Amino acid sequence: MSGGRILIVDDEESVRYTLCSFLEDEGHQPSPAASFDEAADLVGSTEFDLIFIDIILGSGKSGIDLLRHVKQVAPSSEVIIITGAPTVDSASHALRLGALDYIVKPVRQDTLLRTTDLALKHKVLRETKESYRLNLEAIFRSVRDAIITVNGRLEVVEANPAAAEICGVVRDEAAGRPFAELVHTCCGSCLKALEDTVSRREPVELPCVECGTARNPDQVVSITATPLLRHDGSFSGGVLVVRNKTRVVELERCLAESREMGRIVGRSEAIEKLRSMIRSLADVHTPVLITGESGTGKELVADALHAAGSRCGKNLVKVNCAALSEGLLESELFGHVRGAFTGAVKDKVGRFQRAHGGSLFLDEIGEMTPGMQLRFLRVLETMEFERVGDSTPVKVDVRVIAATNRDLRKKVELGEFREDLYFRLKVVEIHLPALRDRRDDIPLLVHHFVSTFNRVFSKSIEAVSDSVMELFMSYHWPGNVRQLENVLEHAFVLTRRQILTPEDLPSDFMRATGPAASPDAGDPSVEVRAIFAALEQASYNKSEAARLLGISRRTLYRKLEQHRITV
């Protein structure tokens, strides 16, 4: 160890000289002082590592008086008392006042050097420990996460300032109190995490918990509880770290909403009203019915409804009711147990259960069979169901979004759809306009799809020609936005130009844009004329006509029935 700055205080000159000589020979920097006043002046002007003080000074002041003075003005200096006649009372009194040790006159060289070496090492260790403590306190204060430590009895030992802001736990009020008394007004997840950590001696992590307080009722936090161990590895308690994620969750929600809203392209009055309605319904947990023709974007609206609300962090599960038979739809929605029917070789979790906490999107709800309508209505009312082959009720929390391109009111009148289910679904209805009813949005949609397909196909097509845009603006679009997307995708696949021209468009689309002969020229329905034109161009092949119209064969059959067209 390098030499230290040492002060020798003794009223005997020979003692001062001898001790300074011993210390100087060992590389230390000793300074002598003969009285209280002289020593006080030196202590005030120089920072000493170690001070030896004779307990008896001849100036009317004792070494004990100087010890008190040193601890006031230079508390970092170590002090060792020199005494000629040590007693238990004087020694203990000196130690209580802060002296590190005492030695007895006459002071031997080996005793002096050994004591000096131990005192300087003690000073280094004390200062290192103090430095660590101050650093930890600074970190403890500066961390924005709430940090709370408890002992094995779950009594609060320490809490940082952030704990008051996030958890309402104030250090001065909480120290020594049971943690359970401090969190009785919140969700209690942090208490449960600490209890599990203390009982199992294992870390517990809860990544996202809704934990509101009086100050922050909508607060979302992450919770981590970790065991605290002593230096010998024995258990001493737990540390709780609570991070406020409210802002992050809100930003993620806004980002998801923005992303999904961005997929709903348009600036027409109808689309602006649609966006406003989506925002209004984002956190409404009642069912929503989305209606509109095929290809208008009903699934996009369902995505936006889910992303804009508080359920965005949970699953959005989708089911196409028209694509499954009654038995398969029941199994898909509610799940089944092993052996419930032929082929049920293992348990299956249904879509309702997978959507717990989130949203369930039922497309083509109008195609649901009467038996399924009844069971679905019961589940919609109670949010409780039984898996196929099981009698144990399963409770869920699901927001239902349904969609249809059918006229459910007419199906109710025909006895094909339950009236009670219709009104239960139609608590809030969002109707999507057909593309021909918002032609002002066509240029925006074209620009959107051009940008999208440029990324998909790694092309750099700039725009569509004026003649193409004129065709788009005058066409009746029976397949709506989906048909527009398909037409542009076809053009992107085949074109080698920088500007899309009519030559790049599908031939069936170009034929459909020409004059359409109709057996019933007096029929005012644009859709009916489009269907007749497509059927004629396809030589009355219904599959080909559906392809020309940009709709599915099932949809075409439905439209033929709807308009009472006989082929």
C-alpha positions, 0 to 999 in steps of 0.5 A: 500500500502506498504511503499515507498522510498521517498526523501525530498529535502529542505534547512530547517532542521526543514522541512526535519525532520518534513516531514521525521517523518510524513512519517516514522510513516506511514511505508515509508522509507524517506531520507533527502537532504539539497541541489542540490548536496546532492540530486543529489548524492542520486538520482544517487545511490538510486532508489526513488519512490517519491521525494519532492523538495522545489522550492527554495534551498539555494545552487544556484540551484533551485528546478526546476533545480533539477526537470530537473536533476531527469527527466533525470537520474531517470525518473521513480521517481514521483516528487512533488514540495514544494513551499512557494509562489505558482504562476500560472507560477511556478506551470505550469512550474513545471508540464510541466517539469514532476512534478506530483503535487505541495503543499504549505508550511507550509505542513500539515501532512494530506496533505503530507500523502494524496499527498504521497499516491496518488503519489505512487498509480499513480506510480504503475498505470503508471508502470503497464501501461508501462509494458503492453505497452512494452509487447504488443509492444514486442508481436507486433514485435515478431508475424510473422503474419502481424498486421495492425490497422486502424481507422474508416476512414480506415487510418493506425494507427499501423503496425508491422514489419511483415506487411512490409514483407507480405503486403509491409506496412511499419509502418513509411511510412503508419501511417496516410495514407488511407489503400487503397493507400497501397494495390493497387498492390495486390489482394485487398482482405484485403482491402475488408475484412477491409471495410466489418468489418468497415461497418458491425462491424463484423469479416471477415475471408478469410482462403486461398487467393492467394495474390502475391506481388512484393516480393512474387508473389506466396504468399498465405495468410489467412486474418482475419479482426476484429472490434476494440472497445474502453473501453466503447464498442464504435467502433474505427476501425479495426485490420487486421491479415494476415498470410503467408500460402505459405509454408504450402500450398506448403507442403500440395501440396507436401504431396498430390503429394507424396501420390498420386505419391506413389500409382503409383507403379513401377520403370520401365522406363515407370513408371518413364517417367509417373511420370515425365510427371505428374509433368510437366503437374501438373499446365498446365490447358489444357485438358489431355487424359489418355489412356490405357487398363482397369486396368492400373491405369488411375484414379490413374494418374488423382488423381496424376495430380490433387494433384500435381498442384495448384488446389489440394486444390479444388475439383476433381470431377469424372464422368463415362460416360459409366455408364449413359444415355445421358440425365442423363449424361447431367444432371450430368455434367451441372445440372438442374433446378426444373421442367426441366424434369419429376422427377426434383423436385429441382435444382441440381448443376452439376459436372462442377460447383462442380469442379469449381477451381479444376479438372473434371475427365471423365472416359470412354470418348469414350462412350459419345454419339454424342449429348453429344460430341457436347455439351461437346466440346462447354463447353470445348472451352468456359468453359461456359454452361447452366443448363438443363431447364435454359438459364442462362450461368454459367462460370466455371474454370475447368481443364478437365482430360479424360480417355479411354481404347478405340482407339479413333482414330479408333472411329473417322475413324468409325464416332463414335467420333467427330474428333474436340473433339478428337483433343481438348482432345488430346492436351496432351496424357498420355498412360499407359503401360499394366502390361505385358509390364512392368513385372519388376514392378510386384515384387514391385506391389506385395510387395505394395499390400501385405503391403496394405492388411496386414493393411486392413485384420490385417494380417502379411503375409510376402511375396509370394512364389517363385512359385507364383512369377514365375506364376505372372511373366509369366502370360499375365495379361489381366486385368492388375494391377487391376487383380493382386490386385484382385488375391492377395486380394482373397489369403489374404481373404482365406489363413492362412499361412505367405507365399502365395502359389499357393494353395491360388490363385483363381482356375480360375487364376490357370487354366488361367495360364496353356496351353491355346488352341486356335482356331487360334494358329497362332494369335500373340496376347497374349490378343486374346489367353487369351480371348479364354482360358477364354471363353473355361474354362467358357464354353463360358459364357461371364460373367464368362469369364470376371470374369476369366479375371478380367475385366468387361463384357462390356470390354469383349464385346468391346474386342471381337468386337475389335479383331473380335472374334465371339462366 
